[in-house]
Amino acid sequence: MKKRVTLTFPKRSIHQPITYRLAKDFNVAANIIRAQVAPNQIGKLVVELSGDIDQLGEAIEWLQDQDINVSQASREILIDEEVCVHCGLCTGVCPSQALSLDPESFRLTFARSRCIVCEQCIPTCPVQAISTNL
């Protein structure tokens, strides 16, 4: 099972080896999608956790016991078809290849199921046709 979550942890917890502990203690893989971690600041990680459903539950409980806020990532990328000019700039920064140009029509296609909501496409769009729902 996979779950995409946002982890927000206090300044005192940023030095903990979170992903190591998830893998070693709970057999849960953590694919880091976005990280904002700096010394003496609140840290944020957007991760996709994968593992057995029971182990995921235990891992999330452990994270919360460490005073790490765990929230389900419910964001998704939205593309305004009326604004999009199908330039394809966003396709070059999409790590999951969720965005591509159709080779015949040269129109942008979006495979929502492949999107990891890394948001790298948002600042790349010259006409601001890409946003998130939150």
C-alpha positions as CSV (number, residue, x, y, z in Angstrom):
1,M,0.0,0.0,0.0
2,K,1.1,3.6,-0.7
3,K,0.3,6.8,1.1
4,R,1.4,10.3,0.3
5,V,1.8,12.4,3.4
6,T,3.3,15.6,4.5
7,L,5.6,15.5,7.6
8,T,6.0,18.7,9.6
9,F,8.5,18.4,12.4
10,P,9.7,20.8,15.0
11,K,13.2,22.3,15.1
12,R,14.4,19.8,17.7
13,S,13.4,16.8,15.5
14,I,15.1,17.7,12.2
15,H,18.3,15.8,13.1
16,Q,16.5,12.5,13.5
17,P,17.1,9.9,10.8
18,I,13.4,9.6,10.0
19,T,13.6,7.7,6.7
20,Y,16.2,5.3,8.1
21,R,14.0,4.5,11.1
22,L,10.9,4.0,8.9
23,A,12.8,1.5,6.8
24,K,14.7,-0.3,9.6
25,D,12.0,-0.4,12.3
26,F,8.8,-0.6,10.2
27,N,9.9,-2.0,6.8
28,V,8.3,1.1,5.2
29,A,10.0,2.7,2.2
30,A,9.9,6.5,2.0
31,N,10.2,8.2,-1.4
32,I,11.0,11.8,-0.7
33,I,9.0,14.0,-3.1
34,R,9.8,17.4,-1.6
35,A,12.0,18.4,1.3
36,Q,12.4,21.7,3.1
37,V,14.7,21.1,6.0
38,A,17.2,23.6,7.4
39,P,19.0,23.9,10.8
40,N,17.0,25.6,13.5
41,Q,13.8,25.8,11.4
42,I,10.6,23.8,11.2
43,G,11.1,21.0,8.6
44,K,8.7,19.7,6.0
45,L,8.9,16.5,3.9
46,V,6.4,15.4,1.4
47,V,6.9,11.6,1.1
48,E,5.2,8.6,-0.4
49,L,5.3,5.8,2.1
50,S,5.0,2.2,0.9
51,G,4.6,-1.0,2.8
52,D,2.2,-3.3,4.5
53,I,-1.0,-1.5,5.7
54,D,-0.4,-2.5,9.3
55,Q,3.3,-1.4,9.2
56,L,2.3,1.9,7.6
57,G,-0.1,2.5,10.5
58,E,2.5,1.7,13.1
59,A,5.0,3.9,11.3
60,I,2.6,6.9,11.3
61,E,1.9,6.3,15.0
62,W,5.6,6.4,15.7
63,L,6.0,9.6,13.7
64,Q,3.2,11.2,15.7
65,D,4.8,10.0,19.0
66,Q,8.0,11.9,17.9
67,D,5.9,15.1,17.7
68,I,5.9,15.0,14.0
69,N,2.7,16.2,12.4
70,V,1.5,13.8,9.7
71,S,-1.1,15.0,7.3
72,Q,-2.5,13.2,4.2
73,A,-1.4,14.9,1.0
74,S,-4.6,15.6,-0.8
75,R,-3.2,18.2,-3.2
76,E,-3.4,17.7,-6.9
77,I,-2.2,19.6,-10.0
78,L,-4.8,21.5,-12.0
79,I,-4.3,22.7,-15.5
80,D,-6.4,25.5,-16.9
81,E,-7.0,24.3,-20.5
82,E,-8.3,27.8,-21.5
83,V,-5.0,29.4,-20.5
84,C,-2.5,26.7,-21.5
85,V,-0.7,27.5,-24.7
86,H,0.8,23.9,-25.0
87,C,4.4,25.2,-25.1
88,G,5.7,22.0,-23.4
89,L,8.0,23.7,-21.0
90,C,6.4,21.9,-18.0
91,T,7.2,18.5,-19.6
92,G,10.9,19.1,-19.2
93,V,10.7,19.4,-15.5
94,C,8.2,16.7,-14.7
95,P,10.1,13.9,-13.0
96,S,7.3,11.3,-13.4
97,Q,6.4,12.1,-17.0
98,A,2.9,12.9,-16.0
99,L,3.0,15.8,-18.4
100,S,3.8,15.2,-22.1
101,L,3.1,16.6,-25.5
102,D,1.0,14.5,-27.8
103,P,3.3,13.8,-30.8
104,E,0.5,14.2,-33.4
105,S,-1.5,17.2,-32.1
106,F,1.3,18.9,-30.1
107,R,-1.2,19.4,-27.2
108,L,-0.3,19.0,-23.6
109,T,-1.6,15.7,-22.0
110,F,-1.7,15.1,-18.3
111,A,-1.6,11.6,-16.8
112,R,-3.0,12.4,-13.3
113,S,-2.3,8.9,-12.1
114,R,1.5,9.4,-12.7
115,C,1.6,12.8,-11.0
116,I,3.5,12.9,-7.7
117,V,2.5,16.6,-7.0
118,C,6.1,17.8,-6.8
119,E,4.9,21.1,-8.1
120,Q,8.0,21.7,-10.2
121,C,5.7,22.5,-13.2
122,I,4.0,25.4,-11.5
123,P,6.8,28.0,-11.6
124,T,7.9,26.7,-15.1
125,C,4.6,27.6,-16.8
126,P,5.0,31.0,-18.5
127,V,1.3,31.7,-18.6
128,Q,0.5,30.4,-15.1
129,A,-1.9,27.8,-16.4
130,I,-0.8,25.2,-13.7
131,S,-1.8,25.4,-10.1
132,T,-2.8,23.2,-7.1
133,N,-6.2,22.7,-5.6
134,L,-5.0,24.0,-2.2
